[in-house]
């Protein structure tokens, strides 16, 4: 079944990323993800506990991993600033769960300017590049989860 999502007027990078994810990645709607911040240096995405809860009343580990993965993916998307010109994929992840999340899931992805420049140089030269992005899920008393994701971008053929 195809679902048509009406596009509202979207203003800034966070709103554009939110709109794109809701139109193209259906799980983001079910998880009630909200893009709080999106710029070239960082992306922050939140999700409420209730649709992402486990049997212990804490955030489900799979939901935490999904929110983190989408924050990293969203950071690459926000930097490329072109939803139609590139395919962005997760290639590899390494994550560590540190403590439970008892409330809202909040993922923060960030990237160093030098790493981004290297990535863009390779993407321009070869039409394909990969980059490692660090993502943290915030907890009440420090990080609840750390993740390093390797993302690949590939220029679409015309």
N, C-alpha and C positions, 0 to 999 in steps of 0.2 A: 504494500500500500504506500503510495506517495503522499506525503504531507506537504502542503504549501504553507510556508511561513511568510506572513506579510512583513515587508521591510519598512521599518520606520526610518525617519530621517536620523542618521547617525552622525555625530559630531566629531568627537576626539578619538584617539587611538584605542582607549579602553572600550568605548562604545562600539567601534568598528570591529574589534576583536570579539567582543561579546556577540554581536550580530552574526559574524561569520561562523563562530562555533555553534551557535544555536541553529543556524541554517544547514550546516554541513556535518556536524558531529552530534547526533541525536542524544547520546548519553548525557551530554552537558545539561540538557533540559531536565532529564529525569533526576540528575544529581543536584539540580538547582544551583549550578555554578554561577558565580558572579565575578566578572573581571573588575577589580577594584582599581588597579593601576596598570598601565601599559605604556612604556616608553622604550627608548633604545637601550637603556641601562638595566631596566628591571620590569618584571611583570608580577603582580600579586593577584591571585585568584582565591576566592573563598567558596565554601560550600557548607550549608547548615548540617548539623548533626543528624536530624531526624531521617532524611531519606538515605543517609549513609551510615546508619548505626548497625552495630553487630549485636550478637546475643548477650554481650556483657554490658551493653549500654554505652559503649565507647565507639569512636569512629572505626569503621571497618577498614582493615589494612589495605584491601583492594581499592577502596575509595580514596584513601590517602595517596596510594601510588598513582591512581588515575589523575587526581587533582595536580599532583607534582608533575607528572608527565605532560599534562596539558599546559601547565605554567611554562615549562621549558619550551614546548612546541610554540606556544603563544609568543614567547620572547623572540624566537627566530622569525615568526610571521610578522611581528611588529617591526623588526629591523629591516626585513626585506621590503616591507611597505607595498606589497604587490600581491594581492590574493590570487591573481590569475596567472602569474608568470612562473611560479615555482611549485614543485611538489616538495613538501617537508615531511620527513618521516623520522621516527625514533628508531635508532639502530641498536642501541645497547643501553642497559641501565644497571647501576649498582646502587642498592639502597640499604639503609640500616634503620630499623625501627628502634627508637630509644625509650619512648614512654607512651602511654595511652593519651589519646585526645578525648577530653570529656565534653567538649563544646564544638563550636564552629571549626572547620578545617580551614587553615590558611596556608597557602603555598606561596613562597617567595623565590622567584628565579632571577638570577643576575648574571651578568657577563662583563668581563674586562674589555675595555676598548681595544687593547692590543690584540686580543684573541679574535675579536670581531673583525678587525682589519685584515688579519691573516686569512680568516674564513672568506671574506669578500674578495680578496686577491685571488684565492684558489677558485672560487665560484666564477669570477670573471674570466679567468684563464681557461678553465676546463669545463665550465657549465655545471659543475658538481663539486660539492665540498662537504666536510663534516666538522662539527664543533662540539666540544664538551661544555655542558652548562650545569652549574651547581644549583640545586633546589633544596630548600628547607621547609619543612612543615613545622609551624610554630606550636609549642606546647605551653602549658601553664608555667612551668619552671625551667624553660629552655627548649631547645629543639626536640620535637617529638619524632622526627624522621629526617634523615639526610639522604639526598639522592644526587648522583652524578649521571646525567643522561648524555649520550652521544646522539646528536641529531644530524641528519643528512638533508641537504637541499639540492634539488636537481632542477635545472632550467627545463621547462616544458618545450617539446618540439612544436614548431608552428604548424 
